[in-house]
């Protein structure tokens, strides 16, 4: 992945590991640029480091939450009910067409 902004934000995160604002800025950028898998991999690599493991795991949880929220926001909404006037209009048009067809078939005898 070649994103200079992401690389700069990651460097700031590493330099100020205990600063929540830098982690938040990195996550926001990753969400906007669809780079959540990239930062998840970077945090996952730090889960074995005893000094950084707790924060890395917490950030992984936030990444999962952001990805879930992103997926749910893209979910197709359920179709709504068809309004009654539209349904009645469709029945009326069908009825008129059936009457017209019946007259066309049996009306000329």
Phi, psi and omega in degrees: 000130181240084177234105183297328179293316178299317180297319179293318179294321179296320178298319178296322178298314180294324180288325181238065188301324183272002180270112183295331182295323180291321177296319180296318179296320178297315180296317180298317178296318180295323178294313181298321184264005181057049181244025181301319178298326180295311181286332176298319178295322179293317178292320181300324179295338182263002181289344178270347179283120184299329182279334186248356187299316184297313180292320180298317179294321178296320179291324176298320176298320179292324178295317178298318179296318179294320179294320179296316179297320179296318178295318180293329179288338180266000182294138179289128180291154177293142178294143181277173177288146175283129180299147182302317179300326178292317179297314179296322177296319179296317177297319181296315179298316178298318179297316179298317179296321178294318178297316179299318178295317179297319178294323180293324182280310188255354185283339185266007180280000000 
